[in-house]
Amino acid sequence: MQPVLETKDLTISFGGHTAVSGVSLQVMAHTFTSIIGPNGAGKTTFFNLLSGQFRPTSGKVFIKGKDVTHLSPAKRTRLGMGRSFQITNVFPSLTVLENVRLAVQAQAGVFYNMFAHRKTYAAFEEKAYELLKTVLLSQKSDSLAKHLAHGEKRKLEIAMLLALGTEVLLLDEPTAGMSLEEVPAILDVIRSIKEEGNRTILLIEHKMDMVLDLSDRLMVLFNGKLLAEDTPEKIMQNELVQSAYLGGLYDDAS
Ligand SMILES: Nc1ncnc2c1ncn2[C@@H]1O[C@H](COP(=O)(O)OP(=O)(O)OP(=O)(O)O)[C@@H](O)[C@H]1O
């Protein structure tokens, strides 16, 4: 089976510092992979290379077998890869439902003048409402986006990513900046997307309990290099990972 996402020898250097070094990885469709590693290991830089925010110094990125190394983030989004902070078109003065409905509409390629028909509009709205249920935000469907709490905004972003037909979701520390009370809700959202079973998820997260609970595979980055990639059980038993890093991670875990 062809991987939905693949990197070959992916490398990026900033000046003399190699932040991601020779990373080759295959991610199969509908799997959940978490990327772990100490601060500065290159996790976010790796995501930037996947999403196209950064161009590699060398190496390649493939989406569904297509070489996207030189494609813009927008073109990669159209091929099904999405990252939550790429969502810049959240309209603060529109309701939550309207925001998601516009994303559904954009994905369908239908513009204002073409969807005057009430049935089409209702279908878009219904789909948007379903997505709000997936991200556990349907009770806020009529709230203005600008009035959402931080955690709810992250849920809205995820709903919009789903509305845009994102097959490969890149989630970079979705719980960052959240209050402790907000964390279980975003965890439930991620779990429910995973359980729907039709998306591939890559997660960067420091919370090891969350990572171990959700992941099919773990990828360990250390000094920009891929130290190991395996099931959570095997990673936890991997002596190299243990000695290089895991002890320290548990100390850091919040
Ligand atoms: N645009 C940039 N210019 C120069 N150096 C950069 C740039 N982006 C990242 N780096 C460097 O690359 C290294 C990896 O950083 P990165 O943010 O990817 O680590 P990380 O694993 O995501 O860390 P954290 O867990 O703290 O978020 C760091 O040394 C960082 O300073």
The ligand as a Gaussian input file, in Angstrom:
#p B3LYP/6-31G(d) Opt

LIG

0 1
 N       13.318000      29.916000      11.159000
 C       14.341000      29.469000      11.894000
 N       15.557000      30.052000      11.849000
 C       16.604000      29.588000      12.566000
 N       16.536000      28.522000      13.386000
 C       15.362000      27.900000      13.492000
 C       14.193000      28.322000      12.765000
 N       13.165000      27.490000      13.060000
 C       13.650000      26.587000      13.943000
 N       14.962000      26.831000      14.198000
 C       15.813000      26.055000      15.092000
 O       15.645000      24.684000      14.789000
 C       15.705000      23.898000      15.976000
 C       14.461000      23.053000      16.087000
 O       13.362000      23.896000      16.482000
 P       11.852000      23.372000      16.533000
 O       11.014000      24.537000      16.904000
 O       11.530000      22.644000      15.298000
 O       11.944000      22.349000      17.751000
 P       10.745000      21.610000      18.480000
 O       11.134000      20.185000      18.588000
 O        9.461000      21.907000      17.825000
 O       10.808000      22.295000      19.921000
 P        9.624000      22.597000      20.988000
 O        9.247000      21.293000      21.570000
 O       10.320000      23.484000      21.977000
 O        8.515000      23.301000      20.263000
 C       15.898000      24.851000      17.136000
 O       17.291000      24.879000      17.448000
 C       15.435000      26.179000      16.572000
 O       16.100000      27.249000      17.187000

